[in-house]
Amino acid sequence: MDTATSPERPEARSDPGLGQRIHATAAELFPICRSLAGPGARATLDVIARRIALQRVETPSGASAHDWTVPREWQVREAWIRDPDGRIVVDFAENNLHLLNYSVPFRGRMTLDALRPHLFSLPEQPGLIPYRTAYWEPQWGFCLRHDDFLRLPERGEYEVCVDTAHVDGAMSHGEHVLRGASAREFVLTTHICHPSLANDNCSGIAVLAELARTLAGRRLNWTYRFIFAPATLGALAWLERNPDTVARIDHGLVVSCLGDGGGPNYKRSRRGNAQIDRVMAHVLAHGTPRGAVRDFAPDGYDERQFCSPGYDLPFGLFQRSRHGTFREYHTSADNLDFIRPEHLAASHDILLEAIEIVEADHVPRNLSPMGEPQLGRRGLYTQIGGAAQTVDIESIRWVLSLADGRHSLLDIAERAGLRFRAVAAAARRLREVGLLA
């Protein structure tokens, strides 16, 4: 069920250079030909490691990832098609989306009729190159603009070169950990396997790297773990190999598609009532004009793995436009012009606000619960009847009313319909004057 929400948060309450920094990281990531395993994934981790400390993990080809098997690495040297006149009409060097991801090697000459089953285009979007994969079948192929497909000569032979290799190696992922006062963990993860697609998912990688930098040096209650891994297999391999860490997870978010102007959108965890579900719903309700929250469904990204029945972890999915709903999705139109610094910065700040709520939430207790305390002599209420108040008296009254040792600050904010920040600020004022524990 979608939940419409109210007035927009200021786009990027952080420093003015935030969005440009995130976009610059996305731009550095964009040209890399990524896949499930291979040099593209390691080059991606190299970019992240220039911004934050990164522990790298290599899971060998052939290793289990629960019911799946880690594939061999994929390497590409060149891939192209020459038409009967000798002109290169499709070229991996021009755009890495042109090559069917994980294509097996092939070299030969053939007619257009023989070549057609290996060509993929979008008749409904004739000017765009689609993104297609063949991870689990030994296939080769090319993706091209439908306009270019229609111009291919019918007569003569085409020369095809797919100079790729599948070699034993490892699937790579990276982790960055910020230790907090507690060993209990808040995990944020994003996928690194898609090639030159800016929103899906250079944006998610770049936003999480910058968010880790933002949190560095802060005093944290939770331990924060950032995971950069290939989709599905990366999450499954991590879950299988880290049972002790899994047992310490209190909150989790999968992020992707964070750079466009849609949404934002949040999909609840399988539990539906985890604290992260409440926190994200609160942030979107009080900070975005078009934000929406929907119930869990078994589609999407790695929240499916973290929320699978055997784990049932409190993981939600945060995106701007939902995957598959924008016309640029999995096409060459998902480029660096499609993602904007202001949207990247706003996505960063939504995640940061959610973290700040998790960090600040606690159960307060009213130290003067027998009736309403005298606020005026404590500087919390003007002594002149009818005069404008200089403090947020509504939030103060709500905190005093519900601070019975059973309601958290988030409980209070939800019941009062107030932003968590206002409730937390009121609680701080009340503690300062000795009315709250």
Secondary structure as GFF3:
##gff-version 3
##sequence-region A 1 437
A	DSSP	alpha_helix	18	29	.	.	.	ID=ss1
A	DSSP	alpha_helix	39	49	.	.	.	ID=ss2
A	DSSP	beta_strand	55	60	.	.	.	ID=ss3
A	DSSP	beta_strand	64	65	.	.	.	ID=ss4
A	DSSP	beta_strand	68	69	.	.	.	ID=ss5
A	DSSP	beta_strand	73	82	.	.	.	ID=ss6
A	DSSP	beta_strand	88	91	.	.	.	ID=ss7
A	DSSP	three_ten_helix	96	98	.	.	.	ID=ss8
A	DSSP	beta_strand	106	110	.	.	.	ID=ss9
A	DSSP	alpha_helix	112	115	.	.	.	ID=ss10
A	DSSP	three_ten_helix	116	118	.	.	.	ID=ss11
A	DSSP	beta_strand	119	120	.	.	.	ID=ss12
A	DSSP	beta_strand	142	143	.	.	.	ID=ss13
A	DSSP	alpha_helix	146	150	.	.	.	ID=ss14
A	DSSP	beta_strand	158	167	.	.	.	ID=ss15
A	DSSP	beta_strand	170	178	.	.	.	ID=ss16
A	DSSP	beta_strand	185	191	.	.	.	ID=ss17
A	DSSP	pi_helix	198	202	.	.	.	ID=ss18
A	DSSP	alpha_helix	203	215	.	.	.	ID=ss19
A	DSSP	beta_strand	223	229	.	.	.	ID=ss20
A	DSSP	alpha_helix	233	241	.	.	.	ID=ss21
A	DSSP	alpha_helix	243	246	.	.	.	ID=ss22
A	DSSP	beta_strand	249	255	.	.	.	ID=ss23
A	DSSP	beta_strand	265	267	.	.	.	ID=ss24
A	DSSP	alpha_helix	275	287	.	.	.	ID=ss25
A	DSSP	beta_strand	292	294	.	.	.	ID=ss26
A	DSSP	alpha_helix	303	306	.	.	.	ID=ss27
A	DSSP	beta_strand	315	319	.	.	.	ID=ss28
A	DSSP	alpha_helix	341	360	.	.	.	ID=ss29
A	DSSP	three_ten_helix	376	378	.	.	.	ID=ss30
A	DSSP	alpha_helix	393	402	.	.	.	ID=ss31
A	DSSP	alpha_helix	409	416	.	.	.	ID=ss32
A	DSSP	alpha_helix	420	432	.	.	.	ID=ss33
###
